[in-house]
Amino acid sequence: MTISAARLKELQKRQDADIDYSDIPELDDAFFETAELVTPSAKTQITVRLDSDVLDWFREQGKGYQTRMNAVLKAYMESQRRRSR
């Protein structure tokens, strides 16, 4: 998701008190008793061949497209692992 410079400036002018948190539950002790710290795994640099239209589409999404590509692949990997159990 990209954000315009004008929208970013608008958001930076907002005060913290103006943020509506009403739809976000407060994190209490019960949450932290079961919370798990998830750290990103190490990345390995590779060369991969992709269809041009696939790469173009991800690049059009803006900065961080490689991270998003990794997230899509990871989600697929995890769904296949769950499926095979």
N, C-alpha and C positions, 0 to 999 in steps of 0.2 A: 504494500500500500504506500503510495506516495502522498506527500502533503505539500501544498503550495507555500511559497515563501510568505505570501500575505496571510494565509491561515496560521502559519507558524508564529508570525508576529502577533497576531490577534490572541493566540493562546498564551504567549509569553506575557502579555499584559494582564492576564487574569490573576486575581489574588487567590491564594489557597482557600480562603474562606468562601469563595464563589463556586467551589467544586461541589457537586451534588454526589454524596456518597451513600444516599439512602438505599440504593439497590445492591450495595456491597455489604455482606455480613461482616461484623467485627470479628477479628481473630482473637479467640480466647485461649485459655490454657488447654482446653480439650483439643483444639486444632493442633497446637504445638506438640502435644503428647504423641500424635500419630503422624506428624509431618516428617517427610524424608527429604534430606538434602540430595538433590540431583545435580551432579556436576557433568559438564559436557565431556564427551570422550575426545581423545586426541584425534586430530585430523591427519589424514595421509594424502599427500599430493599425488595425483595420478593424471594420466591422459585418458580421456574418454571420448568416444565418437558419438555425437548426438545428431538427430535430424535437425536441420537448420531451422525449421519452423518451431520446433520445441525450444531450442536455445533462444531464438528471437523472442518468443512469447515470454519466457522467464526474464530475459533482459529488459523487456518493456515494463516489467513490474518495478524496475528501479533498483537502487542500491540494495545489496543483500540478496541478490537473486541466487547466488550459489548456495547461500545458507538455506533459502527456501527450497531449492532443488534437493538439498540434503534432507530437509525435513520431510519432503514428499517421499523420498526413497526410504527413509527410516520408518515412516508410517506404514508403507507397504510391507516392509520387512517384518514389522511387529504384527501386522494383521495376518501375515502368512505363518508366523510362528504360533500365534494363537489358534489359527485354523488347523495346524498340524498336530496340536496337542489332543 
